[in-house]
Amino acid sequence: MNARNDEALSAACREARGRVRLRGVSRSLPVALLRTREAVMRQFRPALRSVDLTEQQWRVLRALDSVPEIDATGLAMSTFLLPPSLSRILRDLEKRDLIARRPDPTDLRAWLISLTPEGRKTIDSAAVWIENIYAAMAERIGKERFDTLMRLLRDVEQDLTTPLADPGEDASEA
């Protein structure tokens, strides 16, 4: 974000001394992203049900499939799950022998988590169906639009990793 954008944002906030009219819900970015997420996940749920996994459990297994092992903090960050939810999910996956936990030798308070052979087998069981869903979505949306969407989502995430200027903050104080 540059200084000109910061000034414009601050000026808009100063001018809005009265009640600010919010954009309609249909033009709300968070709501649009949630609607789109729901439409996408609706496609994947049957595949997840076929291997008896919830969406959150799948996220954990997918994250673990990309690394040899990881600690719970790293796993929570990579799956966007809150630690209490992740603890419950890990307990359930461990009972099903889909993951293994072992003490971290460098920090005995922490655990290192990894996939078990049964966990890999579960991922492999869903993989063909999941990849077919991706192919069908790319066909329906169009491969070019699908690739553009993925690129835009990645770009927006990177562009918004740092907070925007505080609308209540006066530009002259910054």
HUQUI-V961118 format. One line per field, one symbol per residue. ss: DSSP state (@ for helix, = for strand, . for the rest). psi: psi as a letter, one per 40 degrees, with the letter a starting at -180 (. if undefined). burial: 1 if it has 24 or more other C-alpha atoms within 12 Angstrom, else 0. A space follows every 10 residues. Layout:
# HUQUI-V961118
ss=???
psi=???
burial=???
This chain:
# HUQUI-V961118
ss=..@@@@@@@@ @@@@@..... ....@@@.@@ @@@@@@@@@@ @@@@@@@@@@ ....@@@@@@ @@@@@....= =@@@@@@@@. ..@@@@@@@@ @@@@@...== ====..==== =====.@@@@ @@@@@@@@@@ @@@@@@@@@@ @.@@@@@@@@ @@@@@@@@@. .......... @@@.
psi=hidddddddd dddddfdahh hiiideehdd dddddddddd dddddddddd efiidddddd ddddeeidii iddddddeef iidddddddd dddddefdii iiihdegeei ihhiiidddd dddddedddd dddddddddd dhdddddddd ddddddddde diiiihdehh dee.
burial=0000010001 0000000000 0000000000 0000000000 1001101100 1010111111 1111100011 1100110010 1000011011 0011000111 1000000000 0111110011 0110010001 0010001000 0000000000 0000000000 0000100000 0000
